[in-house]
Amino acid sequence: MITTALPGTRGVLLLGSAMAVVAGLVYLAIAGGMVADDFQSPPRPLMAIAGAIYLGGAGAMHFVNRRLLLVGAVLNGVVLVLFLLSAARDNATVDALSLAGKAAQVALGVALVLAWRRSGPR
């Protein structure tokens, strides 16, 4: 379990959890077809899996080994880079919904790194 002995660590984890929930809900909204017919994204089952992973991660980040916080931050960053590459090739829709999800993912990445740094010796 991650120690929250340092001031602010709990708040950072709560912020990270909230951002993971937002990102997960955006992915599930896309998977559920709550987007325009011409919305470009990976297949719906993949979006549903991604949404479920983000929602599960929202709770798991409070109870897992601190090294997994860093792994989560790196994997979250990979997802962001893949989106940027897809968007640059016109293979991803860039709209308010997707940008809200990406903003939440950026905040989540920052929160994961901060929580990792504050959670103990390296």
LINSULHU-V359751 format. One record per residue. RES is the residue in three letters. BURIAL is I if it has 9 or more other C-alpha atoms within 8 Angstrom, else O. D_LAST is the distance of its C-alpha to the last C-alpha in Angstrom with 2 decimals. Layout:
RES&BURIAL&D_LAST, RES&BURIAL&D_LAST
//
This chain:
MET&O&15.14, ILE&I&12.92, THR&O&13.20, THR&I&15.10, ALA&O&15.16, LEU&O&14.56, PRO&O&17.77, GLY&O&18.27, THR&I&15.63, ARG&O&18.60, GLY&O&20.67, VAL&I&18.25, LEU&I&18.11, LEU&O&21.90, LEU&I&22.43, GLY&I&20.45, SER&I&22.59, ALA&I&25.70, MET&I&25.04, ALA&I&24.42, VAL&I&27.73, VAL&I&29.51, ALA&I&28.36, GLY&I&29.35, LEU&I&32.69, VAL&I&33.42, TYR&I&32.87, LEU&I&35.07, ALA&I&37.70, ILE&I&37.91, ALA&I&38.09, GLY&O&40.78, GLY&O&42.89, MET&O&42.71, VAL&O&42.88, ALA&O&45.77, ASP&O&47.44, ASP&O&46.41, PHE&O&42.69, GLN&O&40.77, SER&O&37.66, PRO&O&36.49, PRO&O&38.60, ARG&I&38.67, PRO&O&37.25, LEU&I&34.13, MET&I&33.82, ALA&I&34.30, ILE&O&31.53, ALA&I&29.15, GLY&I&30.26, ALA&I&29.69, ILE&I&26.15, TYR&I&25.31, LEU&I&27.08, GLY&O&25.32, GLY&I&21.90, ALA&I&22.94, GLY&I&22.91, ALA&O&20.32, MET&I&17.44, HIS&I&17.99, PHE&O&17.83, VAL&I&15.55, ASN&O&12.18, ARG&I&9.50, ARG&O&9.10, LEU&I&12.77, LEU&I&12.50, LEU&I&11.32, VAL&O&14.06, GLY&I&16.44, ALA&I&15.92, VAL&I&16.65, LEU&O&19.60, ASN&I&20.88, GLY&I&20.91, VAL&O&22.84, VAL&O&25.33, LEU&I&25.87, VAL&O&26.52, LEU&O&28.91, PHE&I&30.74, LEU&O&31.14, LEU&O&32.49, SER&I&34.82, ALA&I&36.02, ALA&O&36.71, ARG&O&38.90, ASP&O&40.66, ASN&I&39.33, ALA&I&37.61, THR&I&39.21, VAL&O&37.80, ASP&O&39.12, ALA&O&38.20, LEU&O&36.84, SER&I&34.60, LEU&I&33.42, ALA&I&32.62, GLY&I&30.47, LYS&I&28.72, ALA&O&28.16, ALA&I&26.60, GLN&I&24.35, VAL&I&23.23, ALA&I&22.52, LEU&I&20.70, GLY&I&18.43, VAL&I&17.69, ALA&I&17.15, LEU&I&14.74, VAL&I&12.51, LEU&I&12.98, ALA&I&12.32, TRP&I&9.02, ARG&O&8.05, ARG&I&9.85, SER&I&8.95, GLY&O&6.52, PRO&O&3.77, ARG&O&0.00
//
